[in-house]
Amino acid sequence: MTSLDTLAEDFHRDGYAVVRGVLAEDDFTEVRKEYARLLTDRAERWRRSGALTGGEELAGKPFDEHLVALAALPGFDTSLLSELDITLPHMPFTSLQPDSQVHTGPGVLGLLRNPKVLEVVRHLVGEEISASPNQHVRLKLPAPEQGRFGARRGETMHAPTMWHQDAMTQIPQSDGTSLVTCWIPTMDVDEELGCLLVVPGRHREEKLLPWPMDPGTVHELEAAAVPLPVSKGDLVLLHKRTPHGSTVNRSERLRWSFDFRFYPTHEPSDRPWFPSVVARSDADPALATSDAADWREQWERARAMFVSSGQMVPGRREFSQLVADSLITRWENGDIPRLTPAGAAADA
C-alpha cells in the first residue's frame, strides 16, 4: 500500500503503486446508472438490427448482471461490447465508419475528472493534467469452462490479458511523455476475478520488451509477477513501461474496471488523432473539459475526419506489425471473404 507522501518515490522505484480507499461507492453512482442505461439501449438496437436475439427481460438489471446474462445467450457476439468503450476503434489499420460507436457520457467524464482521482494523479504528473484518448472500460467476462478463446489471445472479453507495456501502443513522438495509467476497479478484484499482474522494476530498462513477446520472455515475466488484488475504490497507478497483464476471470461475475491515462498537458499526446481531455488546470480552470456534450462532439469530429479522409487508424510500428501479422495469419488460414455462386458475399 502507498500513501500520498511516498507515492512518487514508490512509483518511480517499482513502476507501479496502489493507493487504497480513494473513492467511495457514491463516486460510482452516476457511472453505474449511465452504463445500465447504455447497455439497455444498445441491446435494443442490436435486436432491431438482428445482431441479438432474446434477453428482453434483462432490461432494468444492474449493468454487470445484465451484461453477464446477455453474454450467456446462445450466439452472443462479444465484439458488440466494443460499442461500450470510451474510445473509437483504435487498432492500427482500422477503417472508421460513420456509425462507429464511442461512449462519452457525463458519468464517465465525472469519474475521469473526479477530484479525488486527480488529487492522487497530480503527485505524478503535476497540476496541469490532461487525459489521453487511450481510455477504456474493461469488461472481463467469466471464462468459459473449456478455457478456449476465439480471435487473438488477449483481445476478447473472456481471454487473459497478454503481457504488455502501455508504451508499446504510444507513437514514438510521445515517447518522452510522462504518461501514467490509472486503473479504477468498480468492485473488489482478487485473483479469482483476474486481478492485474505486474513486474516491479522492469520499467527502468531502456528498451521496450520485444513484441509480440517470445515464450521465454513471457515465462520470465510470469516468474517475477506480483498480483495486485484490490478493493472497490482503490487506484492502481502504472508506469507506461511497466509490464503487466492479467489472468482469466474464474468467477461467475463480471470484472468491471476503467483505465484512464493522464499526462502533463504541455507534453505530446500518445494519440493526437483522437481528442484528449484537459482534466484539471490550476493555471486556467476554464480549460478543463466539463461538458460531456462537447466531449462527444470532439469524438464525432475525429470520426468524421477519418471517414472523409479514408485514412486508417495509425499506430506504433511494433503495434501495427503485430496486428498485420495476425491478419495475415487469418488470411493464410482461409479466413477471407468469398462469393457465393449467386454472386453475394459470404464469410469463409
Disulfide bonds with the S-S distance in Angstrom:
none
